[in-house]
Amino acid sequence: MRLTKYGHSCVRIERDGAVLVVDPGEFSGREPLDGADAVLVTHEHPDHVDVDAVAEACEKNPSLRVYAHPGTASTLDRLGAAVTTVESGDSFQAAGFEVSAWGGLHAVNHPDIPRVPNLGYLVEGEIYHPGDSFDPPFGAEVGTLFVPISAPWLKLAEAIEFARAVRPRRAYGLHDGILNDRGLKIVNTHLARLSGTEYAWLRPGTTIN
């Protein structure tokens, strides 16, 4: 599999010509959706799903399929039959990849802000994208973990403990669109030292095998 990390929280996964994109939000542009066969949406916030961009991709490729929680689907109404609803505990195929859904709710921003549905996705039992949560895929042996590193709803100690709880073979920073270079340096230094695994931050557009 080839992984490309795009802006903020978007990850593109490719294998044998099939393309699966997770969270193509407004911070990641249109490029991640070029040639996409399926899209996984963790939750409804615009930094995780740019509905206009996904609608354009669906027009270009009528066979494109979008997977999201039923509580998120109303945000995607204009996509019509392209949307398939999934819930925590479901396992399914998307663009030929085996996917399982975990978690259920967005992390707490503030008690006065309602929590929206949020799913984490484990792809091929190997790659875990948690969306805006620290819900682990219980019992799974994760090879590659994407760790949220900056948001109104998190502090760095939680990101470190999340990586320690999942115990992946490697971890990459995610949800980084509101960090400047100084903040990135601090966050990445702590995660590399304390996460308990091989950690790296990928500049947007970086591809790894």
N, C-alpha and C positions, 0 to 999 in steps of 0.2 A: 504494500500500500504506500502511496505517496500522500503526505500531508502538507498543505500549504496554510500557514497562519496569515490571515488578513487582518484588517484593522479591528481593534477592540475585542470582539468576542466571536469572530467568524472563522471557521475552520472548514477547509475543503479537503475531501478525502477522495482519492482516485485509485482505481484498480482495474486492469484489463479493459480500459476504455470507459468504465462506468464512473460517474461522478456524483458524490453525495456531499451536500453543503449543509453545515450546521450554523444557524443564527446569522444569516446575511442581513445585518442591520444597517441603519443609516450611516454608521461610522465606517463601513467597509466598502462602499461603492458598488458598482454593477459588476465588476470583473469576476468576483467569485462565482457568479451565476452563469457565466458563459459555458454552454454545453452541459449544464447540470441536468441530471436525470431525476433527482429527488432532493427535497429540502426537509430538514428537521428543524422545527421551531421550538425552543425551550419555553418561551412565554411571550406575552403580548407587547412588551415595551419596545419602542422604536429603535433603540440601540441594539436590539436582537432580531427584529424583523422589519425590513423596509417593504411594506406591502406593495408600493408602486413598483419597486424593482422586481419583486417576485411575480407580480402580475405581468410585467413586460416579458419576463422569462417564460411564463406560461403561454403567452401569445406566440413567442418564437418556437416553443416546443410544447405542443398540446398534450404530449404524453408525460410531461413533468408532474410529479406527485409531491404533495406537501403534507407532512405529518405534524400534528399538534394536539395538545390537550383539548377536550371538548370546551373547556372554559376559555380557551384561547381562540377557538375556531370562529367566534363571532367577529373577531378583529379581521378575519380572513374571508369574510362573506363574499367579497367580490371575486374570489378565486373559484367559487362554485364547486363543481365536482372534482376539482384537482385536490381538494383537501380530504384527508383521511384522519379521523380522530383516534387517538391512542391514550391510554391511561397508565399510571404507575403499575408495574407488574406485567404489562403486555410485552410480548416478543413478536417481532414482525420482520419482514424483509423490505428494504428500501434500496432501490437501484441495485439489487442483488446482494446487498450487505445485510448480515444478520444484526438486528438492533434490539435492544431491550430498554425499557423506560423505567426510571427510578424517581424516587422523591415524590413531590406533589405540590409543594408550596414555595413561593419566593421567600427568600430570607427577610427578616424583619428590618424595614427601614426605620420606622418609628411606630409606636403603638397606635397613633392616630391615623396611620396610613394603611388602608386595607391591603392584605396580602393577596396576590393573584396566583393562579396555578402556575407551577413551574416544573418541568420535567428535565431530569438529567438523562442523557443517552449514552449507553455503552454499545460501541460498534465493534462487531466481530469479537466480542469478549476481550478486546485489546485496548480500545481508545475510549476514554470517558470524558464527556463534556457535561458539566453539572448545571449549565445555565447560571442563574443568579441564586445559587444555594450552595450549601456545604453538605448536602445529603449524599452519603457514600453509597456505592453499589454493594450492598452487604454480601459478603461471601465470594465476591468476584476477585480473581487475581488480575488486576489491571496492569497492563504493560505501560501504557502512556496516559498520564493524567494531565488534563488542562486545569490549572489552578487560578481562580479569580484572584487578582492581586490589588485591585483598587475600586472602591465603590462607596456610595453613601451608606450601604448596609453592612460593610465589613471593616474589621481591623486586622492588621497583619498577623497578629497572634492566631487568629482563627484560620487564616490561610495556611499557616505553618502546621497547626494541629490537624487540619483537613488532610494535608499531604501525609502526615504521619499516620493518620487513621486508615487511609486507603492503601498505603505502602506500595506504590507503583514501582516499576523498574526505573522509570524516568518521569519527570514532570516539567511542564512548560507553563510559563505565565500567560494568563488570559485576562480579559476584562481590564485592559490597560489604557483605554482611550482618554482618560481624564488625568493621567500622570504626565508630568513634565520630566525632562531628563534627570534632574536632581532627585526627584521622587523615585524614578525607576532604579537609579543606582542604589538607593537605600533599601528599597523593597527586594531587589534581586540579590543584594549582598546577604540579607538576612535569610532569605529562602534557600540560597545556595549553602549556607552554613548550618541551617537548623531544620530543614524539611525532612531529613533522613533519607533522601534519595538523590539521584543525579538530577539537578535542576538547571534549566536555562530559560532565558527570555528570547523569543524569536521576533526579530524585526518584521513588521508587516510585509508580506510578499515572500517571506522565506519558505522554501520547500525542503522537506526532509523525507527520507525513505525509511 
